[in-house]
Amino acid sequence: MFSLLSRILRRAHRHPWAILFFSLGVTLLCIYPISKLRWELSILDTLPGNYPTKIANDAVEKKFGGFGTLTVVINSPDSAKNDRVVKSLSKKLENDSLINFIEFETETEFYKQNKLLYIQTADLALIRERVRQLLDRYKLESNPLLVNLLEDDATADSVTRSLQDSLSFEDLENKYLKRFRNFYSNTKGTIRIVDIYPSKNISDLNASRKLTGHVSHAIQSIPEISSVNIQYTGKVYHAVSAGRTLLPEAKKAGKISAVFFILVLLLRFFKQPQIIFLAAAPITMSVIWTMGVAELLYGRINLFTLMLALILPGLACQQTTHIMSRYADERKKGLSPTLSLESAMLGIGPSITVSAFICAATFFSLISVPLAGMHELGILGAVGSLLNWGLCCLVLPALLLVTQKRKPFILFEKRVVKFTDFKARPYQGYKRLWIPLILITVILALRGIFPVFDYNFAHTELQSSSFKADSLLKETDYPHYDPVVVLLPDAKSSVTFYNTINQSIKNNPETLIRSVTTYANLLPSHQKEKMEMVKEIRAELNPEFVQHLNSKDSANIEKIISSWNISPISEEDLPSSFRHKFEGRDGTIGEFAFIFPSIDINDGLACRRFAKEIRNIDFPNGKKYLITGTAIIRADLLDLTLPHLHKPLIAGGALLLILTLLFYNRLSSAIFTLASPCLAMVWLLSLTRLLGIEISAYSALAFPLLIGMSVDGSIQLWNAYYEKSTGSLHYIMHTTGVTVGIAQGATLIGIYSLLASSHPGIKSIGEISILGLLCITVSHLLVFPLIAGYLDSRRFRVRKKD
């Protein structure tokens, strides 16, 4: 099969101009679809489109709008100025189509006016009981026929104090105080907060950027803004910041990689620097074509496929180095450019082909992980690997034929190790290296080869860059929580849902649910019962009784009197700010519920337990509700990766063995070729334990990719050995060995660019990949000469006997 493909390529080389015009035309056609690519760089975007959490999130955002905020923090010593800036900003943005609604103050007065309806029934009964105790005490004190027998006793003070403290409402006030505070300001008003809810999905990076731009423009148009400090935070801002961080970083890393690729090619072809431009053409085309395919298949680039822009050039540079090196060897033999190219493709074409197909197969094995982000990486990685192979084997030879047709040029320095210098002799160095190599491998393996998994999302997710804004928020009572959103079928379901969740919390002492809020509990519960209690308290506190109270008791009673003129509250009485968070774009109310976790959402294991607890709650009639939220999304990421990570490793290893067997058609040759990659993987797994490197859902992705990258150097070395036969080991190590080292260095450069990313997850992929490629390179340059040297020695002994 591989020889057939090589022959097809050699026939195509007879038409170099057709190849160049066709490839250039396709490249130009890819520019327009690439400009339409969406950049979706959040974890949510990596979930499958038919997954319940993704469906829930899409449904919530379709019905409500972007669920999250662009939070503007306004800070200056002048509280009056801050208030004017807040109201002016709200006025300027009220008709913006990108904004759902704006919040900048809590309904403190509404809560204070109706606080006796919003406290729990048991607490209202406690107030009634305390008032009655006060009334009884005053009746006793005003009765001249009763004598206090404890008047001279030391316990008299404690009894009296207990009676006096019984009327205090301080404990109840503290319990409900947060409802009466303004979340959007500190006590002095020097810090004010504006929450802007978007009408578009937060994952829509273009919409989030436009919204941020509109808000920034509105702020700058306020006359007093020059003397006010403005900071931004919130989910919208973080999404925009991620795009502003990752995309420029990817471009910068690409430029740095390009510089290093040029240096690598110069190192190998420093006599003819024009070779660099010839090599750059297929590498650039491969990336452009792959991005064009991404637009046709998916219309987006996600957090995982973003890495292909750095990985694919390294793989392409690796293949380019092999082709150019082999072509140069043929040219030094005095052959014409056409014959040199045919001879090169005949000799190295099959090995490059099988290497590319193995890399594509290991990329493709990622589709066994049921995560959409990895599915797309697997498909696009496989397509990109095949495009690398096709373009490097077609465009590069076409360019060589066209440019060398009139004036052939050399590719290496004048003198290198020549084949004429080759003398067949055995290699004896393996005898000294076998023992330390085996000893080191055994010691590393005994320390453990099973990596430790890191469940802390603080180590893998892009952290907030709005440190100043977040520090100002901590000086206020702004709520620092990320609730889970539940989509209910209708408003009537909110009562049942609320009661079921609360009952589950009571029945489970180890619950991870802090509280639940629905539209149903925006209205006070048991209003009729509470109204009756308030009437009873009012009857007890008659004017004649109140006028005889001392100052302390009078102050406490005044807190009740100021709030007892209440009436039942209906939905129409609720402030608009209450209704907004439960109101859909179509005007329906009450189809959302919020569950607040009591866990740290950076703890992946806790997120999984929290998600499992919610999903296992038995609702009436067996109903299941759509839920979404940061904790649920992170739990799903782990659920869709951890149980399936072994699948691409097994599939990739199996495909690697099958393709290698097809290439050699001999089991022993396949085993010799796979020996160094297998040893390198053992070293890598052991070193992760030795160095304390924990594996995350991101960095685990590096292992199947390394399987595909690990075999190229081994195939090139063994292919050269079988071609040159017994006794050629010294020559191969000075020629093919150098080429393999440079090719591995080119791949290393592409992977190294991942380390420059600010995203901890992407950076962790780079760390594992760099360590793995170093192990692979060392393994190639050690294991191959050891095995080949042993084979040489045995064959020479057989010849000697004969």
QUIHU-V979390 format. One record per backbone hydrogen bond with DSSP energy under -0.5 kcal/mol. CO is the residue of the C=O (numbers start at 1). NH is the residue of the N-H. If there is no record, write none. Layout:
{{CO NH} {CO NH}}
This chain:
{{1 5} {2 6} {3 7} {4 8} {5 9} {6 10} {7 11} {8 12} {9 13} {11 14} {12 15} {13 16} {15 19} {16 20} {17 21} {18 22} {19 23} {20 24} {21 25} {22 26} {23 27} {24 28} {25 29} {26 30} {27 31} {28 31} {28 32} {29 33} {30 34} {31 35} {32 36} {33 36} {34 37} {38 40} {38 301} {39 41} {40 303} {43 46} {43 47} {44 47} {46 372} {46 373} {48 51} {51 55} {52 56} {53 57} {54 58} {55 59} {56 60} {57 61} {58 62} {59 63} {60 64} {60 65} {63 585} {66 68} {68 198} {69 71} {69 236} {69 237} {70 72} {70 196} {71 73} {71 233} {72 74} {72 194} {73 231} {74 192} {75 229} {77 79} {78 82} {79 83} {80 84} {81 85} {82 86} {83 87} {84 88} {85 89} {86 90} {87 91} {88 92} {89 93} {90 94} {91 94} {93 96} {96 99} {98 199} {98 200} {101 197} {103 195} {106 108} {107 111} {108 112} {109 113} {110 114} {112 115} {114 117} {114 118} {115 119} {120 124} {121 125} {122 126} {123 127} {124 128} {125 129} {126 130} {127 131} {128 132} {129 133} {130 134} {131 135} {132 136} {133 137} {134 138} {135 139} {136 140} {137 141} {138 142} {140 143} {142 144} {143 146} {147 149} {148 151} {150 153} {153 156} {154 158} {155 159} {156 160} {157 161} {158 162} {159 163} {160 164} {161 165} {162 166} {164 167} {165 168} {169 173} {170 174} {171 175} {172 176} {173 177} {176 179} {176 180} {177 180} {178 181} {181 183} {182 185} {184 193} {185 477} {186 189} {190 76} {191 186} {192 74} {194 72} {194 196} {195 103} {195 197} {196 70} {196 198} {197 100} {197 101} {198 66} {201 204} {203 205} {204 208} {205 209} {206 210} {207 211} {208 212} {209 213} {210 214} {211 215} {212 216} {213 217} {214 218} {215 219} {216 220} {217 221} {219 222} {222 225} {223 226} {224 227} {225 228} {229 75} {231 73} {233 71} {234 238} {235 239} {236 240} {237 241} {238 242} {239 243} {240 244} {241 245} {242 246} {243 247} {245 249} {246 250} {247 251} {248 252} {249 253} {250 254} {251 255} {252 256} {253 257} {254 258} {255 259} {256 260} {257 261} {258 262} {259 263} {260 264} {261 265} {262 266} {263 267} {264 268} {265 269} {269 272} {272 275} {273 276} {273 277} {274 277} {274 278} {275 279} {276 280} {277 281} {278 282} {279 283} {280 284} {281 285} {282 286} {283 287} {284 288} {285 289} {286 290} {287 291} {288 292} {289 293} {290 294} {291 295} {292 296} {293 297} {294 298} {294 299} {294 300} {299 38} {301 40} {302 306} {304 307} {305 308} {306 309} {307 310} {307 311} {308 312} {310 314} {311 315} {312 316} {313 317} {314 318} {315 319} {316 320} {317 321} {318 322} {319 323} {320 324} {321 325} {322 326} {323 327} {324 328} {325 329} {326 330} {327 331} {328 332} {329 333} {330 333} {330 335} {331 334} {336 340} {337 341} {338 342} {339 343} {340 344} {341 345} {342 346} {343 347} {344 348} {344 349} {345 349} {348 352} {349 353} {350 354} {351 355} {352 356} {353 357} {354 358} {355 359} {356 360} {357 361} {358 362} {359 363} {360 364} {361 365} {363 366} {364 367} {365 368} {366 369} {368 370} {369 371} {371 374} {371 375} {372 376} {373 377} {374 378} {375 379} {376 380} {377 381} {378 382} {379 383} {380 384} {381 385} {382 386} {383 387} {384 388} {385 389} {386 390} {387 391} {388 392} {389 393} {390 394} {391 395} {391 396} {394 398} {395 399} {396 400} {397 401} {398 402} {399 403} {400 404} {402 405} {403 407} {418 421} {419 422} {426 428} {428 431} {429 432} {429 433} {430 434} {433 437} {434 438} {435 439} {436 440} {437 441} {438 442} {439 443} {440 444} {441 445} {442 446} {443 447} {445 448} {449 451} {452 695} {453 455} {455 457} {455 604} {456 459} {457 460} {457 461} {460 761} {465 467} {466 470} {467 471} {468 472} {469 473} {470 474} {472 475} {473 476} {473 478} {479 481} {481 483} {484 595} {485 628} {486 488} {486 593} {487 626} {490 493} {491 494} {492 495} {492 496} {493 497} {494 498} {495 499} {496 500} {497 501} {498 502} {499 503} {500 504} {501 505} {502 506} {503 507} {504 508} {507 509} {508 511} {512 514} {512 598} {515 596} {517 594} {519 522} {519 523} {520 523} {526 530} {527 531} {528 532} {529 533} {530 534} {531 535} {532 536} {533 537} {534 538} {535 539} {536 540} {537 541} {540 542} {542 545} {542 546} {543 547} {545 548} {546 549} {550 554} {551 555} {552 556} {553 557} {554 558} {555 559} {556 559} {556 560} {557 560} {557 561} {558 562} {560 563} {560 564} {561 564} {564 566} {570 573} {570 574} {571 574} {575 578} {575 579} {576 580} {577 581} {579 582} {580 583} {582 590} {582 591} {584 587} {588 584} {591 488} {592 519} {593 486} {594 517} {595 484} {595 597} {596 514} {596 515} {599 601} {600 603} {602 457} {602 604} {603 607} {604 608} {605 609} {606 610} {607 611} {608 612} {609 613} {610 614} {611 615} {612 616} {614 617} {617 619} {619 622} {620 623} {623 619} {626 487} {628 485} {629 633} {630 634} {631 635} {632 636} {633 637} {634 638} {635 639} {636 640} {638 641} {638 642} {641 644} {641 645} {642 645} {644 647} {644 648} {645 649} {646 650} {647 651} {648 652} {649 653} {650 654} {651 655} {652 656} {653 657} {654 658} {655 659} {656 660} {657 661} {658 662} {659 663} {660 664} {661 665} {666 670} {667 671} {668 672} {669 673} {670 674} {671 675} {672 676} {673 677} {674 678} {675 679} {676 680} {677 681} {678 682} {679 683} {680 684} {681 685} {682 686} {683 687} {684 688} {685 689} {686 690} {687 691} {688 693} {689 692} {692 694} {695 454} {696 700} {698 701} {699 702} {700 703} {700 704} {701 705} {702 706} {703 707} {704 708} {705 709} {706 710} {707 711} {709 712} {710 714} {711 715} {712 716} {713 717} {714 718} {715 719} {716 720} {717 721} {718 722} {719 723} {720 724} {721 725} {725 728} {727 425} {728 732} {729 733} {730 734} {731 735} {732 737} {735 739} {736 740} {737 741} {738 742} {739 743} {740 744} {741 745} {742 746} {743 747} {744 748} {745 749} {746 750} {747 751} {748 752} {749 753} {751 754} {752 755} {753 756} {754 757} {758 760} {759 763} {760 764} {761 765} {762 766} {763 767} {764 768} {765 769} {766 770} {767 771} {768 772} {769 773} {770 774} {771 775} {772 776} {773 777} {774 778} {775 779} {776 780} {777 781} {778 782} {779 782} {779 783} {779 784} {780 784} {782 786} {783 787} {784 788} {785 789} {786 790} {787 791} {788 792} {789 793} {790 794} {791 795} {792 796} {793 797} {794 798} {795 799} {796 800} {797 801} {798 802}}
